[in-house]
């Protein structure tokens, strides 16, 4: 029984080695899987930096500060 297990493991290792060496074709991560991916990327030369207005700054969290109170109205549930 143990001989069969060793033989199966040896064959599995040989198969994995052959697959990693490219015997069955290129690996999935070897080529571009999304040919249009580079065309959809943002071009940094077209980006603009805009200052944040006072109204937009009110929604920003302050790092290191206390958490803002949630804007939720709560009431008791009647039974």
N, C-alpha and C positions, 0 to 999 in steps of 0.2 A: 504494500500500500504506500509506503513511504517513497519507494522508487518512482512510482507514478507521479506523486506530488512533486518530487524533485525534477522529473522530466518535464512536467507541465510548467513549472516555474522557470526552468531553463529556456523552454520554447517561448514563454511570454517575455522573458528578458531579451531574447534574440529578436523577437518581433518589435519590441519597443526600441531597441537599438537601430534596427533597420528603418523604422518610421522616423526616428529623429535624424538619421543621416539623409533623409529625403528619397528613400527608395520608392515610396508610394506617391511621390509628387511633392510640391513645395508645402511647407508648413503654413497653417492659416495666418499666422502673424508675420509671415515672410513678405507678403505683398500688401498693396493697398486694397483694403476691403471696401472703401468708400472712395471711388475715383473723383467724385465731385466735392470731396471734403475740403480740399485746399481752396477751391473757388468760393466756398461759402464763408471762409474765415474773414474776420474783421481786419481791415487794413489800418494799422496804427496811424498812418499819416492822414487819414480822413476823420479821426476822432477829435472832438473839441472838448475842452474843459470849461465848464460853466460854474460860476459861483452859486452857492446855495442861498436862496432867499430866506427871509426871516420866517415866512409861513412854512416853508419846507423844513427849516431847521428845528421847528417846534416838534416835529414828529420823530426826530432822530434821538436815539438813546444816548445818554451821557455815559461814557465809559468810566467806571469807578464810582458813579453816583448811585443814589437809591433808585430802586425800580419805581416807575411812575404808577400811580393808582389806575386801575382799569376803569374804563368808561362804561360800567355796567350798572344798571339799576336793579336792585334786589328787593324782593318783597316776600312776605311769608305766604306759604301755600295753605289754602283752606282745605279742611278735610271734610 
